[in-house]
Amino acid sequence: MRQLQTERRNEASTNLDAMNVLDILSLMNEEDEKVALHVKQSLPQIAKLIQLAVPKLRHDGRLIYIGAGTSGRLGVLDAVECPPTFGVSSSKVVGLIAGGEGAFSQAEEGAEDSRSMGAQDLSKIQLNEQDVVVGIAASGRTPYVLGALEHANKVGALTASLSCNCNAVMSEMADVAIEVPTGSEVLSGSTRLKAGSAQKMVLNMISTATMVGLGKVYQNLMVDMKVTNEKLEMRGKNIIVEATGVSFSVAEEFFNKAGGHVKTAIVMILADLPVDEAKLRLHEAQGVVRQAVSAKE
């Protein structure tokens, strides 16, 4: 553990307990500014994962995050945000955390030490070769995640690792290794800080760019969002306005004609199609609005 960059003491914060509040915050802010630069160095690996993942997810595969503690919680958080944002089912992007759902709100630190539990949790959801498994661990050596990656490799799933140390153990077990060496924390060993921020940034990139690849986005608009309340209904109608340039009243009219399905309404307007033909065009374009609009009749 002492060899891990994330466990080393940060010389700048040696006297953290003697600093005033503003100095503590300033130091944390300075350290946080470095996180995005560290993530930037890993963009080629992140891009490789997304390019490999999109075809699998397009053919019934799932994106599965698995981790322990803070890493596991971040994976679960990203997973649960995907259905409302991109309109995918809750089974399309899955977040697994050592210790089960209860460990999200109440820490179960010992659960991460079980290598077999990581494999068991993937077996329970019937992991298959079409799936994409992203193991998340700041240390890069969490037994629970190592066991999960080992099992995923045996099954033939695409595997990726996300760690915050160089030459991480789990990097050797993944098809795509993403290492974001954020260095020592202001509070020694508290990887919920810079390491957690880096992981959140990378997970944001993975899910967002993957969903773009799956046609869940038109321009920079969340056209596949689920309209489940008044606020989201208003957002859906405004998205139609932004995508097509029509007035709000016209957008509302097509929104209703499309049964509240934003993508269908956009294709109806831009391609001048009735609802049934717009739905068919979207189906043939695998849900990609840009292709549906530009397709020849």
Secondary structure as GFF3:
##gff-version 3
##sequence-region A 1 297
A	DSSP	three_ten_helix	5	7	.	.	.	ID=ss1
A	DSSP	three_ten_helix	11	13	.	.	.	ID=ss2
A	DSSP	three_ten_helix	16	18	.	.	.	ID=ss3
A	DSSP	alpha_helix	21	33	.	.	.	ID=ss4
A	DSSP	alpha_helix	35	40	.	.	.	ID=ss5
A	DSSP	alpha_helix	43	58	.	.	.	ID=ss6
A	DSSP	beta_strand	63	67	.	.	.	ID=ss7
A	DSSP	alpha_helix	69	86	.	.	.	ID=ss8
A	DSSP	beta_strand	93	97	.	.	.	ID=ss9
A	DSSP	three_ten_helix	101	104	.	.	.	ID=ss10
A	DSSP	three_ten_helix	109	113	.	.	.	ID=ss11
A	DSSP	alpha_helix	115	124	.	.	.	ID=ss12
A	DSSP	beta_strand	132	136	.	.	.	ID=ss13
A	DSSP	alpha_helix	143	155	.	.	.	ID=ss14
A	DSSP	beta_strand	158	163	.	.	.	ID=ss15
A	DSSP	three_ten_helix	169	173	.	.	.	ID=ss16
A	DSSP	beta_strand	176	179	.	.	.	ID=ss17
A	DSSP	alpha_helix	194	213	.	.	.	ID=ss18
A	DSSP	alpha_helix	230	244	.	.	.	ID=ss19
A	DSSP	alpha_helix	248	257	.	.	.	ID=ss20
A	DSSP	alpha_helix	262	271	.	.	.	ID=ss21
A	DSSP	alpha_helix	275	284	.	.	.	ID=ss22
A	DSSP	alpha_helix	289	294	.	.	.	ID=ss23
###
